[in-house]
């Protein structure tokens, strides 16, 4: 599974623990951006946007 940084689109992000809600977080070494991946696990939700 390829994950791209939301800020710089780099694909060499690494896992950075979890949020309190249990969503995986990732960190990008290029832009030092930390973000959580939620849309992947909610892919079957027709209400998801973006
Ligand atoms: Zn980045």
mmCIF file of the protein (N, C-alpha, C, O) and its ligand, coordinates in Angstrom:
data_MODEL
# 
_entry.id   MODEL 
# 
loop_
_entity.id 
_entity.type 
_entity.pdbx_number_of_molecules 
1 polymer     1 
2 non-polymer 1 
# 
_entity_poly.entity_id                      1 
_entity_poly.type                           'polypeptide(L)' 
_entity_poly.nstd_linkage                   no 
_entity_poly.nstd_monomer                   no 
_entity_poly.pdbx_seq_one_letter_code       
;(UNK)(UNK)(UNK)(UNK)(UNK)(UNK)(UNK)(UNK)(UNK)(UNK)(UNK)(UNK)(UNK)(UNK)(UNK)(UNK)
(UNK)(UNK)(UNK)(UNK)(UNK)(UNK)(UNK)(UNK)(UNK)(UNK)(UNK)(UNK)(UNK)(UNK)(UNK)(UNK)
(UNK)(UNK)(UNK)(UNK)(UNK)(UNK)(UNK)(UNK)(UNK)(UNK)(UNK)(UNK)(UNK)(UNK)(UNK)(UNK)
(UNK)(UNK)
;
_entity_poly.pdbx_seq_one_letter_code_can   XXXXXXXXXXXXXXXXXXXXXXXXXXXXXXXXXXXXXXXXXXXXXXXXXX 
_entity_poly.pdbx_strand_id                 A 
# 
loop_
_entity_poly_seq.entity_id 
_entity_poly_seq.num 
_entity_poly_seq.mon_id 
_entity_poly_seq.hetero 
1 1  UNK n 
1 2  UNK n 
1 3  UNK n 
1 4  UNK n 
1 5  UNK n 
1 6  UNK n 
1 7  UNK n 
1 8  UNK n 
1 9  UNK n 
1 10 UNK n 
1 11 UNK n 
1 12 UNK n 
1 13 UNK n 
1 14 UNK n 
1 15 UNK n 
1 16 UNK n 
1 17 UNK n 
1 18 UNK n 
1 19 UNK n 
1 20 UNK n 
1 21 UNK n 
1 22 UNK n 
1 23 UNK n 
1 24 UNK n 
1 25 UNK n 
1 26 UNK n 
1 27 UNK n 
1 28 UNK n 
1 29 UNK n 
1 30 UNK n 
1 31 UNK n 
1 32 UNK n 
1 33 UNK n 
1 34 UNK n 
1 35 UNK n 
1 36 UNK n 
1 37 UNK n 
1 38 UNK n 
1 39 UNK n 
1 40 UNK n 
1 41 UNK n 
1 42 UNK n 
1 43 UNK n 
1 44 UNK n 
1 45 UNK n 
1 46 UNK n 
1 47 UNK n 
1 48 UNK n 
1 49 UNK n 
1 50 UNK n 
# 
loop_
_struct_asym.id 
_struct_asym.entity_id 
A 1 
B 2 
# 
loop_
_chem_comp.id 
_chem_comp.type 
_chem_comp.mon_nstd_flag 
UNK 'L-peptide linking' . 
ZN  non-polymer         . 
# 
_pdbx_entity_nonpoly.entity_id   2 
_pdbx_entity_nonpoly.name        ? 
_pdbx_entity_nonpoly.comp_id     ZN 
# 
_pdbx_nonpoly_scheme.asym_id         B 
_pdbx_nonpoly_scheme.entity_id       2 
_pdbx_nonpoly_scheme.mon_id          ZN 
_pdbx_nonpoly_scheme.ndb_seq_num     1 
_pdbx_nonpoly_scheme.pdb_seq_num     101 
_pdbx_nonpoly_scheme.auth_seq_num    101 
_pdbx_nonpoly_scheme.pdb_mon_id      ZN 
_pdbx_nonpoly_scheme.auth_mon_id     ZN 
_pdbx_nonpoly_scheme.pdb_strand_id   A 
_pdbx_nonpoly_scheme.pdb_ins_code    . 
# 
loop_
_atom_site.group_PDB 
_atom_site.id 
_atom_site.type_symbol 
_atom_site.label_atom_id 
_atom_site.label_alt_id 
_atom_site.label_comp_id 
_atom_site.label_asym_id 
_atom_site.label_entity_id 
_atom_site.label_seq_id 
_atom_site.pdbx_PDB_ins_code 
_atom_site.Cartn_x 
_atom_site.Cartn_y 
_atom_site.Cartn_z 
_atom_site.occupancy 
_atom_site.B_iso_or_equiv 
_atom_site.pdbx_formal_charge 
_atom_site.auth_seq_id 
_atom_site.auth_comp_id 
_atom_site.auth_asym_id 
_atom_site.auth_atom_id 
_atom_site.pdbx_PDB_model_num 
ATOM   1   N  N  . UNK A 1 1  ? 0.842   -1.191 0.000  1.00 0.00 ? 1   UNK A N  1 
ATOM   2   C  CA . UNK A 1 1  ? 0.000   0.000  0.000  1.00 0.00 ? 1   UNK A CA 1 
ATOM   3   C  C  . UNK A 1 1  ? 0.876   1.240  0.000  1.00 0.00 ? 1   UNK A C  1 
ATOM   4   O  O  . UNK A 1 1  ? 1.677   1.444  0.912  1.00 0.00 ? 1   UNK A O  1 
ATOM   5   N  N  . UNK A 1 2  ? 0.724   2.046  -1.003 1.00 0.00 ? 2   UNK A N  1 
ATOM   6   C  CA . UNK A 1 2  ? 1.498   3.269  -1.097 1.00 0.00 ? 2   UNK A CA 1 
ATOM   7   C  C  . UNK A 1 2  ? 0.742   4.424  -0.445 1.00 0.00 ? 2   UNK A C  1 
ATOM   8   O  O  . UNK A 1 2  ? -0.442  4.641  -0.700 1.00 0.00 ? 2   UNK A O  1 
ATOM   9   N  N  . UNK A 1 3  ? 1.448   5.142  0.386  1.00 0.00 ? 3   UNK A N  1 
ATOM   10  C  CA . UNK A 1 3  ? 0.859   6.309  1.030  1.00 0.00 ? 3   UNK A CA 1 
ATOM   11  C  C  . UNK A 1 3  ? 1.679   7.524  0.649  1.00 0.00 ? 3   UNK A C  1 
ATOM   12  O  O  . UNK A 1 3  ? 2.903   7.531  0.780  1.00 0.00 ? 3   UNK A O  1 
ATOM   13  N  N  . UNK A 1 4  ? 1.009   8.526  0.187  1.00 0.00 ? 4   UNK A N  1 
ATOM   14  C  CA . UNK A 1 4  ? 1.688   9.743  -0.203 1.00 0.00 ? 4   UNK A CA 1 
ATOM   15  C  C  . UNK A 1 4  ? 1.489   10.822 0.847  1.00 0.00 ? 4   UNK A C  1 
ATOM   16  O  O  . UNK A 1 4  ? 0.424   10.947 1.452  1.00 0.00 ? 4   UNK A O  1 
ATOM   17  N  N  . UNK A 1 5  ? 2.533   11.586 1.041  1.00 0.00 ? 5   UNK A N  1 
ATOM   18  C  CA . UNK A 1 5  ? 2.445   12.716 1.956  1.00 0.00 ? 5   UNK A CA 1 
ATOM   19  C  C  . UNK A 1 5  ? 1.398   13.699 1.438  1.00 0.00 ? 5   UNK A C  1 
ATOM   20  O  O  . UNK A 1 5  ? 1.356   14.001 0.245  1.00 0.00 ? 5   UNK A O  1 
ATOM   21  N  N  . UNK A 1 6  ? 0.568   14.188 2.326  1.00 0.00 ? 6   UNK A N  1 
ATOM   22  C  CA . UNK A 1 6  ? -0.474  15.123 1.917  1.00 0.00 ? 6   UNK A CA 1 
ATOM   23  C  C  . UNK A 1 6  ? 0.104   16.473 1.533  1.00 0.00 ? 6   UNK A C  1 
ATOM   24  O  O  . UNK A 1 6  ? -0.546  17.261 0.846  1.00 0.00 ? 6   UNK A O  1 
ATOM   25  N  N  . UNK A 1 7  ? 1.306   16.735 1.970  1.00 0.00 ? 7   UNK A N  1 
ATOM   26  C  CA . UNK A 1 7  ? 1.878   18.063 1.751  1.00 0.00 ? 7   UNK A CA 1 
ATOM   27  C  C  . UNK A 1 7  ? 2.789   18.091 0.523  1.00 0.00 ? 7   UNK A C  1 
ATOM   28  O  O  . UNK A 1 7  ? 2.681   18.986 -0.316 1.00 0.00 ? 7   UNK A O  1 
ATOM   29  N  N  . UNK A 1 8  ? 3.678   17.115 0.424  1.00 0.00 ? 8   UNK A N  1 
ATOM   30  C  CA . UNK A 1 8  ? 4.659   17.171 -0.665 1.00 0.00 ? 8   UNK A CA 1 
ATOM   31  C  C  . UNK A 1 8  ? 4.552   15.975 -1.601 1.00 0.00 ? 8   UNK A C  1 
ATOM   32  O  O  . UNK A 1 8  ? 5.315   15.877 -2.562 1.00 0.00 ? 8   UNK A O  1 
ATOM   33  N  N  . UNK A 1 9  ? 3.633   15.079 -1.343 1.00 0.00 ? 9   UNK A N  1 
ATOM   34  C  CA . UNK A 1 9  ? 3.356   13.946 -2.216 1.00 0.00 ? 9   UNK A CA 1 
ATOM   35  C  C  . UNK A 1 9  ? 4.469   12.907 -2.240 1.00 0.00 ? 9   UNK A C  1 
ATOM   36  O  O  . UNK A 1 9  ? 4.442   11.999 -3.071 1.00 0.00 ? 9   UNK A O  1 
ATOM   37  N  N  . UNK A 1 10 ? 5.446   13.022 -1.346 1.00 0.00 ? 10  UNK A N  1 
ATOM   38  C  CA . UNK A 1 10 ? 6.468   11.989 -1.262 1.00 0.00 ? 10  UNK A CA 1 
ATOM   39  C  C  . UNK A 1 10 ? 5.820   10.674 -0.839 1.00 0.00 ? 10  UNK A C  1 
ATOM   40  O  O  . UNK A 1 10 ? 4.817   10.662 -0.125 1.00 0.00 ? 10  UNK A O  1 
ATOM   41  N  N  . UNK A 1 11 ? 6.409   9.568  -1.290 1.00 0.00 ? 11  UNK A N  1 
ATOM   42  C  CA . UNK A 1 11 ? 5.807   8.273  -0.957 1.00 0.00 ? 11  UNK A CA 1 
ATOM   43  C  C  . UNK A 1 11 ? 6.682   7.459  -0.016 1.00 0.00 ? 11  UNK A C  1 
ATOM   44  O  O  . UNK A 1 11 ? 6.481   6.255  0.138  1.00 0.00 ? 11  UNK A O  1 
ATOM   45  N  N  . UNK A 1 12 ? 7.642   8.108  0.607  1.00 0.00 ? 12  UNK A N  1 
ATOM   46  C  CA . UNK A 1 12 ? 8.505   7.384  1.537  1.00 0.00 ? 12  UNK A CA 1 
ATOM   47  C  C  . UNK A 1 12 ? 8.147   7.715  2.984  1.00 0.00 ? 12  UNK A C  1 
ATOM   48  O  O  . UNK A 1 12 ? 9.023   7.800  3.845  1.00 0.00 ? 12  UNK A O  1 
ATOM   49  N  N  . UNK A 1 13 ? 6.867   7.898  3.240  1.00 0.00 ? 13  UNK A N  1 
ATOM   50  C  CA . UNK A 1 13 ? 6.427   8.194  4.594  1.00 0.00 ? 13  UNK A CA 1 
ATOM   51  C  C  . UNK A 1 13 ? 6.540   6.937  5.448  1.00 0.00 ? 13  UNK A C  1 
ATOM   52  O  O  . UNK A 1 13 ? 6.536   5.821  4.929  1.00 0.00 ? 13  UNK A O  1 
ATOM   53  N  N  . UNK A 1 14 ? 6.637   7.125  6.728  1.00 0.00 ? 14  UNK A N  1 
ATOM   54  C  CA . UNK A 1 14 ? 6.712   5.990  7.633  1.00 0.00 ? 14  UNK A CA 1 
ATOM   55  C  C  . UNK A 1 14 ? 5.670   6.109  8.733  1.00 0.00 ? 14  UNK A C  1 
ATOM   56  O  O  . UNK A 1 14 ? 5.176   7.194  9.038  1.00 0.00 ? 14  UNK A O  1 
ATOM   57  N  N  . UNK A 1 15 ? 5.355   4.970  9.315  1.00 0.00 ? 15  UNK A N  1 
ATOM   58  C  CA . UNK A 1 15 ? 4.312   4.964  10.332 1.00 0.00 ? 15  UNK A CA 1 
ATOM   59  C  C  . UNK A 1 15 ? 4.766   5.713  11.574 1.00 0.00 ? 15  UNK A C  1 
ATOM   60  O  O  . UNK A 1 15 ? 5.928   5.652  11.976 1.00 0.00 ? 15  UNK A O  1 
ATOM   61  N  N  . UNK A 1 16 ? 3.827   6.412  12.160 1.00 0.00 ? 16  UNK A N  1 
ATOM   62  C  CA . UNK A 1 16 ? 4.131   7.297  13.265 1.00 0.00 ? 16  UNK A CA 1 
ATOM   63  C  C  . UNK A 1 16 ? 3.096   7.093  14.367 1.00 0.00 ? 16  UNK A C  1 
ATOM   64  O  O  . UNK A 1 16 ? 2.555   8.055  14.911 1.00 0.00 ? 16  UNK A O  1 
ATOM   65  N  N  . UNK A 1 17 ? 2.830   5.839  14.685 1.00 0.00 ? 17  UNK A N  1 
ATOM   66  C  CA . UNK A 1 17 ? 1.913   5.539  15.777 1.00 0.00 ? 17  UNK A CA 1 
ATOM   67  C  C  . UNK A 1 17 ? 0.457   5.681  15.374 1.00 0.00 ? 17  UNK A C  1 
ATOM   68  O  O  . UNK A 1 17 ? 0.101   5.592  14.200 1.00 0.00 ? 17  UNK A O  1 
ATOM   69  N  N  . UNK A 1 18 ? -0.359  5.902  16.368 1.00 0.00 ? 18  UNK A N  1 
ATOM   70  C  CA . UNK A 1 18 ? -1.790  6.007  16.141 1.00 0.00 ? 18  UNK A CA 1 
ATOM   71  C  C  . UNK A 1 18 ? -2.356  7.214  16.861 1.00 0.00 ? 18  UNK A C  1 
ATOM   72  O  O  . UNK A 1 18 ? -1.786  7.712  17.832 1.00 0.00 ? 18  UNK A O  1 
ATOM   73  N  N  . UNK A 1 19 ? -3.494  7.671  16.359 1.00 0.00 ? 19  UNK A N  1 
ATOM   74  C  CA . UNK A 1 19 ? -4.237  8.690  17.069 1.00 0.00 ? 19  UNK A CA 1 
ATOM   75  C  C  . UNK A 1 19 ? -5.020  8.017  18.194 1.00 0.00 ? 19  UNK A C  1 
ATOM   76  O  O  . UNK A 1 19 ? -5.166  6.795  18.201 1.00 0.00 ? 19  UNK A O  1 
ATOM   77  N  N  . UNK A 1 20 ? -5.525  8.805  19.144 1.00 0.00 ? 20  UNK A N  1 
ATOM   78  C  CA . UNK A 1 20 ? -6.355  8.230  20.211 1.00 0.00 ? 20  UNK A CA 1 
ATOM   79  C  C  . UNK A 1 20 ? -7.570  7.488  19.667 1.00 0.00 ? 20  UNK A C  1 
ATOM   80  O  O  . UNK A 1 20 ? -8.097  6.591  20.326 1.00 0.00 ? 20  UNK A O  1 
ATOM   81  N  N  . UNK A 1 21 ? -8.008  7.849  18.491 1.00 0.00 ? 21  UNK A N  1 
ATOM   82  C  CA . UNK A 1 21 ? -9.174  7.196  17.888 1.00 0.00 ? 21  UNK A CA 1 
ATOM   83  C  C  . UNK A 1 21 ? -8.788  5.900  17.183 1.00 0.00 ? 21  UNK A C  1 
ATOM   84  O  O  . UNK A 1 21 ? -9.656  5.185  16.681 1.00 0.00 ? 21  UNK A O  1 
ATOM   85  N  N  . UNK A 1 22 ? -7.495  5.594  17.143 1.00 0.00 ? 22  UNK A N  1 
ATOM   86  C  CA . UNK A 1 22 ? -7.052  4.342  16.550 1.00 0.00 ? 22  UNK A CA 1 
ATOM   87  C  C  . UNK A 1 22 ? -6.686  4.444  15.089 1.00 0.00 ? 22  UNK A C  1 
ATOM   88  O  O  . UNK A 1 22 ? -6.420  3.428  14.447 1.00 0.00 ? 22  UNK A O  1 
ATOM   89  N  N  . UNK A 1 23 ? -6.665  5.656  14.545 1.00 0.00 ? 23  UNK A N  1 
ATOM   90  C  CA . UNK A 1 23 ? -6.267  5.821  13.154 1.00 0.00 ? 23  UNK A CA 1 
ATOM   91  C  C  . UNK A 1 23 ? -4.741  5.851  13.061 1.00 0.00 ? 23  UNK A C  1 
ATOM   92  O  O  . UNK A 1 23 ? -4.062  6.435  13.906 1.00 0.00 ? 23  UNK A O  1 
ATOM   93  N  N  . UNK A 1 24 ? -4.233  5.223  12.038 1.00 0.00 ? 24  UNK A N  1 
ATOM   94  C  CA . UNK A 1 24 ? -2.791  5.221  11.854 1.00 0.00 ? 24  UNK A CA 1 
ATOM   95  C  C  . UNK A 1 24 ? -2.307  6.617  11.472 1.00 0.00 ? 24  UNK A C  1 
ATOM   96  O  O  . UNK A 1 24 ? -2.937  7.332  10.691 1.00 0.00 ? 24  UNK A O  1 
ATOM   97  N  N  . UNK A 1 25 ? -1.172  6.972  12.049 1.00 0.00 ? 25  UNK A N  1 
ATOM   98  C  CA . UNK A 1 25 ? -0.566  8.240  11.673 1.00 0.00 ? 25  UNK A CA 1 
ATOM   99  C  C  . UNK A 1 25 ? 0.715   7.960  10.904 1.00 0.00 ? 25  UNK A C  1 
ATOM   100 O  O  . UNK A 1 25 ? 1.366   6.936  11.112 1.00 0.00 ? 25  UNK A O  1 
ATOM   101 N  N  . UNK A 1 26 ? 1.066   8.870  10.022 1.00 0.00 ? 26  UNK A N  1 
ATOM   102 C  CA . UNK A 1 26 ? 2.281   8.728  9.245  1.00 0.00 ? 26  UNK A CA 1 
ATOM   103 C  C  . UNK A 1 26 ? 3.066   10.032 9.280  1.00 0.00 ? 26  UNK A C  1 
ATOM   104 O  O  . UNK A 1 26 ? 2.511   11.119 9.436  1.00 0.00 ? 26  UNK A O  1 
ATOM   105 N  N  . UNK A 1 27 ? 4.367   9.882  9.129  1.00 0.00 ? 27  UNK A N  1 
ATOM   106 C  CA . UNK A 1 27 ? 5.218   11.059 9.114  1.00 0.00 ? 27  UNK A CA 1 
ATOM   107 C  C  . UNK A 1 27 ? 6.058   11.047 7.846  1.00 0.00 ? 27  UNK A C  1 
ATOM   108 O  O  . UNK A 1 27 ? 6.531   9.996  7.413  1.00 0.00 ? 27  UNK A O  1 
ATOM   109 N  N  . UNK A 1 28 ? 6.236   12.209 7.261  1.00 0.00 ? 28  UNK A N  1 
ATOM   110 C  CA . UNK A 1 28 ? 7.023   12.343 6.043  1.00 0.00 ? 28  UNK A CA 1 
ATOM   111 C  C  . UNK A 1 28 ? 8.387   12.926 6.392  1.00 0.00 ? 28  UNK A C  1 
ATOM   112 O  O  . UNK A 1 28 ? 8.458   14.020 6.953  1.00 0.00 ? 28  UNK A O  1 
ATOM   113 N  N  . UNK A 1 29 ? 9.469   12.222 6.074  1.00 0.00 ? 29  UNK A N  1 
ATOM   114 C  CA . UNK A 1 29 ? 10.802  12.720 6.394  1.00 0.00 ? 29  UNK A CA 1 
ATOM   115 C  C  . UNK A 1 29 ? 11.210  13.902 5.519  1.00 0.00 ? 29  UNK A C  1 
ATOM   116 O  O  . UNK A 1 29 ? 12.121  14.650 5.876  1.00 0.00 ? 29  UNK A O  1 
ATOM   117 N  N  . UNK A 1 30 ? 10.559  14.076 4.399  1.00 0.00 ? 30  UNK A N  1 
ATOM   118 C  CA . UNK A 1 30 ? 10.926  15.160 3.497  1.00 0.00 ? 30  UNK A CA 1 
ATOM   119 C  C  . UNK A 1 30 ? 10.392  16.497 3.978  1.00 0.00 ? 30  UNK A C  1 
ATOM   120 O  O  . UNK A 1 30 ? 11.124  17.487 4.007  1.00 0.00 ? 30  UNK A O  1 
ATOM   121 N  N  . UNK A 1 31 ? 9.116   16.532 4.357  1.00 0.00 ? 31  UNK A N  1 
ATOM   122 C  CA . UNK A 1 31 ? 8.505   17.794 4.763  1.00 0.00 ? 31  UNK A CA 1 
ATOM   123 C  C  . UNK A 1 31 ? 8.215   17.825 6.262  1.00 0.00 ? 31  UNK A C  1 
ATOM   124 O  O  . UNK A 1 31 ? 7.718   18.824 6.780  1.00 0.00 ? 31  UNK A O  1 
ATOM   125 N  N  . UNK A 1 32 ? 8.526   16.734 6.953  1.00 0.00 ? 32  UNK A N  1 
ATOM   126 C  CA . UNK A 1 32 ? 8.277   16.622 8.392  1.00 0.00 ? 32  UNK A CA 1 
ATOM   127 C  C  . UNK A 1 32 ? 6.797   16.784 8.709  1.00 0.00 ? 32  UNK A C  1 
ATOM   128 O  O  . UNK A 1 32 ? 6.425   17.192 9.809  1.00 0.00 ? 32  UNK A O  1 
ATOM   129 N  N  . UNK A 1 33 ? 5.974   16.464 7.745  1.00 0.00 ? 33  UNK A N  1 
ATOM   130 C  CA . UNK A 1 33 ? 4.536   16.570 7.913  1.00 0.00 ? 33  UNK A CA 1 
ATOM   131 C  C  . UNK A 1 33 ? 4.013   15.285 8.538  1.00 0.00 ? 33  UNK A C  1 
ATOM   132 O  O  . UNK A 1 33 ? 4.346   14.187 8.093  1.00 0.00 ? 33  UNK A O  1 
ATOM   133 N  N  . UNK A 1 34 ? 3.196   15.428 9.569  1.00 0.00 ? 34  UNK A N  1 
ATOM   134 C  CA . UNK A 1 34 ? 2.562   14.266 10.191 1.00 0.00 ? 34  UNK A CA 1 
ATOM   135 C  C  . UNK A 1 34 ? 1.075   14.325 9.895  1.00 0.00 ? 34  UNK A C  1 
ATOM   136 O  O  . UNK A 1 34 ? 0.426   15.353 10.092 1.00 0.00 ? 34  UNK A O  1 
ATOM   137 N  N  . UNK A 1 35 ? 0.550   13.214 9.422  1.00 0.00 ? 35  UNK A N  1 
ATOM   138 C  CA . UNK A 1 35 ? -0.860  13.202 9.046  1.00 0.00 ? 35  UNK A CA 1 
ATOM   139 C  C  . UNK A 1 35 ? -1.436  11.837 9.348  1.00 0.00 ? 35  UNK A C  1 
ATOM   140 O  O  . UNK A 1 35 ? -0.710  10.853 9.490  1.00 0.00 ? 35  UNK A O  1 
ATOM   141 N  N  . UNK A 1 36 ? -2.737  11.794 9.442  1.00 0.00 ? 36  UNK A N  1 
ATOM   142 C  CA . UNK A 1 36 ? -3.381  10.513 9.707  1.00 0.00 ? 36  UNK A CA 1 
ATOM   143 C  C  . UNK A 1 36 ? -4.141  10.051 8.472  1.00 0.00 ? 36  UNK A C  1 
ATOM   144 O  O  . UNK A 1 36 ? -4.686  10.838 7.698  1.00 0.00 ? 36  UNK A O  1 
ATOM   145 N  N  . UNK A 1 37 ? -4.144  8.744  8.335  1.00 0.00 ? 37  UNK A N  1 
ATOM   146 C  CA . UNK A 1 37 ? -4.832  8.137  7.202  1.00 0.00 ? 37  UNK A CA 1 
ATOM   147 C  C  . UNK A 1 37 ? -6.183  7.643  7.692  1.00 0.00 ? 37  UNK A C  1 
ATOM   148 O  O  . UNK A 1 37 ? -6.254  6.664  8.435  1.00 0.00 ? 37  UNK A O  1 
ATOM   149 N  N  . UNK A 1 38 ? -7.233  8.296  7.290  1.00 0.00 ? 38  UNK A N  1 
ATOM   150 C  CA . UNK A 1 38 ? -8.559  7.851  7.711  1.00 0.00 ? 38  UNK A CA 1 
ATOM   151 C  C  . UNK A 1 38 ? -9.401  7.446  6.522  1.00 0.00 ? 38  UNK A C  1 
ATOM   152 O  O  . UNK A 1 38 ? -10.248 6.559  6.629  1.00 0.00 ? 38  UNK A O  1 
ATOM   153 N  N  . UNK A 1 39 ? -9.178  8.084  5.399  1.00 0.00 ? 39  UNK A N  1 
ATOM   154 C  CA . UNK A 1 39 ? -10.048 7.826  4.255  1.00 0.00 ? 39  UNK A CA 1 
ATOM   155 C  C  . UNK A 1 39 ? -9.903  6.418  3.730  1.00 0.00 ? 39  UNK A C  1 
ATOM   156 O  O  . UNK A 1 39 ? -10.844 5.873  3.152  1.00 0.00 ? 39  UNK A O  1 
ATOM   157 N  N  . UNK A 1 40 ? -8.750  5.821  3.919  1.00 0.00 ? 40  UNK A N  1 
ATOM   158 C  CA . UNK A 1 40 ? -8.534  4.470  3.415  1.00 0.00 ? 40  UNK A CA 1 
ATOM   159 C  C  . UNK A 1 40 ? -9.468  3.483  4.109  1.00 0.00 ? 40  UNK A C  1 
ATOM   160 O  O  . UNK A 1 40 ? -10.050 2.602  3.476  1.00 0.00 ? 40  UNK A O  1 
ATOM   161 N  N  . UNK A 1 41 ? -9.597  3.650  5.406  1.00 0.00 ? 41  UNK A N  1 
ATOM   162 C  CA . UNK A 1 41 ? -10.410 2.713  6.165  1.00 0.00 ? 41  UNK A CA 1 
ATOM   163 C  C  . UNK A 1 41 ? -11.897 3.034  6.077  1.00 0.00 ? 41  UNK A C  1 
ATOM   164 O  O  . UNK A 1 41 ? -12.733 2.231  6.492  1.00 0.00 ? 41  UNK A O  1 
ATOM   165 N  N  . UNK A 1 42 ? -12.228 4.203  5.540  1.00 0.00 ? 42  UNK A N  1 
ATOM   166 C  CA . UNK A 1 42 ? -13.625 4.581  5.413  1.00 0.00 ? 42  UNK A CA 1 
ATOM   167 C  C  . UNK A 1 42 ? -14.048 4.571  3.950  1.00 0.00 ? 42  UNK A C  1 
ATOM   168 O  O  . UNK A 1 42 ? -15.007 5.240  3.565  1.00 0.00 ? 42  UNK A O  1 
ATOM   169 N  N  . UNK A 1 43 ? -13.328 3.807  3.145  1.00 0.00 ? 43  UNK A N  1 
ATOM   170 C  CA . UNK A 1 43 ? -13.576 3.802  1.711  1.00 0.00 ? 43  UNK A CA 1 
ATOM   171 C  C  . UNK A 1 43 ? -14.972 3.345  1.345  1.00 0.00 ? 43  UNK A C  1 
ATOM   172 O  O  . UNK A 1 43 ? -15.499 3.730  0.302  1.00 0.00 ? 43  UNK A O  1 
ATOM   173 N  N  . UNK A 1 44 ? -15.571 2.533  2.187  1.00 0.00 ? 44  UNK A N  1 
ATOM   174 C  CA . UNK A 1 44 ? -16.906 2.043  1.850  1.00 0.00 ? 44  UNK A CA 1 
ATOM   175 C  C  . UNK A 1 44 ? -17.993 3.000  2.315  1.00 0.00 ? 44  UNK A C  1 
ATOM   176 O  O  . UNK A 1 44 ? -19.180 2.744  2.111  1.00 0.00 ? 44  UNK A O  1 
ATOM   177 N  N  . UNK A 1 45 ? -17.594 4.090  2.932  1.00 0.00 ? 45  UNK A N  1 
ATOM   178 C  CA . UNK A 1 45 ? -18.569 5.066  3.389  1.00 0.00 ? 45  UNK A CA 1 
ATOM   179 C  C  . UNK A 1 45 ? -18.882 6.032  2.244  1.00 0.00 ? 45  UNK A C  1 
ATOM   180 O  O  . UNK A 1 45 ? -18.002 6.785  1.827  1.00 0.00 ? 45  UNK A O  1 
ATOM   181 N  N  . UNK A 1 46 ? -20.108 6.028  1.728  1.00 0.00 ? 46  UNK A N  1 
ATOM   182 C  CA . UNK A 1 46 ? -20.446 6.879  0.573  1.00 0.00 ? 46  UNK A CA 1 
ATOM   183 C  C  . UNK A 1 46 ? -20.464 8.355  0.918  1.00 0.00 ? 46  UNK A C  1 
ATOM   184 O  O  . UNK A 1 46 ? -20.515 9.199  0.023  1.00 0.00 ? 46  UNK A O  1 
ATOM   185 N  N  . UNK A 1 47 ? -20.423 8.678  2.195  1.00 0.00 ? 47  UNK A N  1 
ATOM   186 C  CA . UNK A 1 47 ? -20.476 10.073 2.591  1.00 0.00 ? 47  UNK A CA 1 
ATOM   187 C  C  . UNK A 1 47 ? -19.106 10.724 2.652  1.00 0.00 ? 47  UNK A C  1 
ATOM   188 O  O  . UNK A 1 47 ? -18.996 11.935 2.847  1.00 0.00 ? 47  UNK A O  1 
ATOM   189 N  N  . UNK A 1 48 ? -18.049 9.910  2.482  1.00 0.00 ? 48  UNK A N  1 
ATOM   190 C  CA . UNK A 1 48 ? -16.712 10.465 2.599  1.00 0.00 ? 48  UNK A CA 1 
ATOM   191 C  C  . UNK A 1 48 ? -16.446 11.446 1.464  1.00 0.00 ? 48  UNK A C  1 
ATOM   192 O  O  . UNK A 1 48 ? -16.869 11.238 0.327  1.00 0.00 ? 48  UNK A O  1 
ATOM   193 N  N  . UNK A 1 49 ? -15.743 12.506 1.796  1.00 0.00 ? 49  UNK A N  1 
ATOM   194 C  CA . UNK A 1 49 ? -15.426 13.517 0.804  1.00 0.00 ? 49  UNK A CA 1 
ATOM   195 C  C  . UNK A 1 49 ? -13.909 13.699 0.710  1.00 0.00 ? 49  UNK A C  1 
ATOM   196 O  O  . UNK A 1 49 ? -13.186 13.555 1.695  1.00 0.00 ? 49  UNK A O  1 
ATOM   197 N  N  . UNK A 1 50 ? -13.461 14.011 -0.476 1.00 0.00 ? 50  UNK A N  1 
ATOM   198 C  CA . UNK A 1 50 ? -12.048 14.292 -0.648 1.00 0.00 ? 50  UNK A CA 1 
ATOM   199 C  C  . UNK A 1 50 ? -11.238 13.047 -0.766 1.00 0.00 ? 50  UNK A C  1 
ATOM   200 O  O  . UNK A 1 50 ? -10.018 13.115 -0.917 1.00 0.00 ? 50  UNK A O  1 
HETATM 201 ZN ZN . ZN  B 2 .  ? 5.970   15.431 2.792  1.00 0.00 ? 101 ZN  A ZN 1 
# 
